[in-house]
């Protein structure tokens, strides 16, 4: 599910109302890059989601 402000509100509500354990959640971020060494900033919505839900963030990247 793409992470937007409205989807974050839905996810927070779903997690709370269904008593989903944080250990069973994850925020998955995947990106493709041409660089094998580079700093990539994550959008603030990722940080906000991680703090509000308590989910860990998992990163996946592919160098092309």
N, C-alpha and C positions, 0 to 999 in steps of 0.2 A: 504494500500500500504506500503510495507516495506520501511523504510527510509534509503536510501543510498545517496552517493554524487551525482550520476547521477539522481536519482529520485528527490532529493532536487532541482536540477537545473530545472527539468521539472516542479515541483510543483511551484517554484518561477515564472517561465515563465507563467504558466497557470493562477496563481492568478493575475499577473500583466496584462496579455493580455485580460483576461475576466473580469477585474475590480471586482474581488471577494472581498467583504468587510471582513476585518479581523475578525469581530464579527461572521462571518459564517465559520470560520476555527477552527481547533483544532488539536493538536498533541496528539494522544492517545497512552499511553504506558501501556502495561499489562504484569504482571509477576506473577509467581507462586513461593512460597517459603515455606520452612519448618519452618521458624522462625517467631514468632509474633512480634519480636522487633529486628531490624537489619538495619544498614545503607547500602543502595544500591546506588551506583553511576550510574548516567545515562551516556550513551555514549556522547561524545562531539558533535556528529551530531545532537542530540536532542536540545542542547543549541544553536547551530548554526542555526538550522531551526527555532527555536522560535524567535531568534533575527532577522533573515533575512526576515521572513514572517510576524512576529508580532503576531503569533498564541500563545494562551495559551497552556500549557501542562497539560493534564489530566492523572492522574495515577490511575491504577486499580491493585489490588493485591489480590491473593488468598492464604491463609495459608492452607497447606495440612498436 
